[in-house]
């Protein structure tokens, strides 16, 4: 019998026109930490790393989230399909109360609410666009 091996997913990479700004949004939203060397510089100092490629590490050892500079990025138009989302992130919380807390945090951090399904008895959720326009969801799951 042979043992089949598989690659391990290391990170999800988001294209963006402002890697530092988008990394800060997700760092605060998800509680991730910068990969050593990717931390923001002191105020007023140049930020050469923040203009090209940054990595955030998951606190639980899960997949990382990386941010790659592109000169332009068409904003997804979900739920319309003029410009498809191509990728979105799913985030979970354990209760409707926590969903409400994280909803307020997401909006405060700069997310835009695209869909409010918090009253859905089967799967309460919110769909947002991050500051670069990438859709992401926060929903209640006890798994």
VMD Tcl script that draws the C-alpha trace (Angstrom):
set ca {
  {0.00 0.00 0.00}
  {1.31 3.44 -0.92}
  {0.70 6.54 1.09}
  {-0.53 9.41 -1.01}
  {0.95 12.77 -0.15}
  {-0.64 16.14 -0.74}
  {0.65 19.68 -0.82}
  {-0.22 21.79 2.21}
  {-1.91 25.12 1.59}
  {0.44 27.75 2.93}
  {-1.40 31.00 2.28}
  {-4.12 32.80 0.41}
  {-2.82 35.77 -1.58}
  {-4.97 38.85 -2.19}
  {-4.06 41.26 -4.97}
  {-4.43 44.88 -3.88}
  {-3.29 48.40 -4.70}
  {-2.35 49.09 -1.04}
  {-0.75 46.02 0.61}
  {-0.10 47.75 3.95}
  {-3.61 49.16 4.21}
  {-5.30 45.86 3.39}
  {-2.94 43.89 5.63}
  {-3.77 46.22 8.52}
  {-7.49 45.74 7.90}
  {-7.20 41.93 8.09}
  {-4.65 42.01 10.93}
  {-7.12 43.88 13.07}
  {-10.19 41.96 11.88}
  {-8.72 38.46 12.28}
  {-6.12 38.95 15.01}
  {-3.27 37.79 12.76}
  {0.34 38.96 13.25}
  {2.88 40.11 10.71}
  {5.53 37.68 9.57}
  {8.83 38.79 11.14}
  {10.25 41.59 9.00}
  {6.85 42.61 7.60}
  {5.79 44.77 10.56}
  {4.96 48.41 9.84}
  {7.86 50.84 10.21}
  {7.92 53.58 12.80}
  {5.71 56.57 11.96}
  {7.31 58.76 9.30}
  {9.76 56.05 8.20}
  {9.67 54.61 4.65}
  {7.75 51.35 4.15}
  {9.39 49.55 1.20}
  {7.96 46.14 2.19}
  {4.47 47.58 2.49}
  {4.43 48.61 -1.14}
  {4.93 45.15 -2.66}
  {4.30 41.98 -0.59}
  {3.28 41.36 3.03}
  {2.34 38.24 4.96}
  {0.13 37.85 8.02}
  {0.43 34.70 10.12}
  {-2.55 32.95 11.65}
  {-2.38 32.80 15.45}
  {-3.55 29.16 15.46}
  {-1.00 27.94 12.92}
  {-3.53 27.83 10.06}
  {-2.96 29.21 6.60}
  {-1.35 32.63 6.24}
  {-2.83 35.58 4.39}
  {-0.58 37.47 1.97}
  {-1.03 40.78 0.14}
  {0.49 41.41 -3.28}
  {0.69 44.79 -4.98}
  {-1.00 45.29 -8.35}
  {-1.24 48.66 -10.10}
  {-5.00 48.41 -10.60}
  {-7.73 46.10 -9.41}
  {-11.31 46.18 -10.63}
  {-13.68 46.05 -7.68}
  {-15.92 42.95 -7.57}
  {-19.58 43.81 -8.17}
  {-21.13 40.88 -6.26}
  {-24.02 40.06 -6.12}
  {-24.10 41.34 -9.69}
  {-21.75 39.48 -12.01}
  {-20.34 42.36 -14.06}
  {-16.96 41.90 -12.34}
  {-16.84 38.50 -10.62}
  {-15.48 38.09 -7.12}
  {-13.09 35.28 -8.19}
  {-12.34 34.48 -4.53}
  {-13.84 35.27 -1.17}
  {-12.89 34.47 2.41}
  {-15.24 32.73 4.85}
  {-14.83 33.56 8.53}
  {-16.88 32.02 11.33}
  {-18.00 32.91 14.82}
  {-19.71 30.70 17.39}
  {-22.94 32.62 18.07}
  {-25.35 35.26 16.81}
  {-24.14 37.55 19.61}
  {-20.54 37.21 18.42}
  {-21.72 37.84 14.84}
  {-23.17 41.17 15.98}
  {-19.90 42.09 17.74}
  {-17.78 41.21 14.71}
  {-20.20 43.00 12.39}
  {-19.62 46.26 14.26}
  {-15.84 45.65 14.25}
  {-15.77 44.94 10.51}
  {-17.65 48.15 9.71}
  {-15.47 50.19 12.07}
  {-12.35 48.80 10.36}
  {-13.62 49.88 6.93}
  {-15.60 46.94 5.57}
  {-18.66 47.66 3.43}
  {-21.77 45.57 4.11}
  {-23.00 43.87 0.93}
  {-25.60 41.47 2.35}
  {-27.25 41.15 5.77}
  {-28.63 37.69 6.49}
  {-28.20 37.81 10.28}
  {-31.86 36.85 10.80}
  {-31.54 33.62 8.78}
  {-32.35 30.81 11.25}
  {-30.27 28.23 9.35}
  {-27.13 30.24 8.63}
  {-26.93 33.78 10.00}
  {-24.31 35.73 8.07}
  {-23.05 39.01 6.71}
  {-21.25 39.49 3.40}
  {-18.83 42.40 3.18}
  {-16.32 43.96 0.83}
  {-12.91 44.67 2.35}
  {-11.32 48.07 1.63}
  {-9.90 46.74 -1.67}
  {-13.29 45.34 -2.72}
  {-12.68 41.62 -2.04}
  {-15.86 39.99 -0.72}
  {-15.71 38.10 2.58}
  {-18.29 36.50 4.83}
  {-18.68 36.21 8.57}
  {-21.22 33.59 9.58}
  {-22.29 31.58 12.59}
  {-20.99 28.04 12.71}
  {-20.56 25.76 15.68}
  {-18.23 23.40 13.78}
}
mol new
graphics top color blue
foreach p $ca { graphics top sphere $p radius 0.5 }
foreach p [lrange $ca 0 end-1] q [lrange $ca 1 end] { graphics top cylinder $p $q radius 0.2 }
display resetview
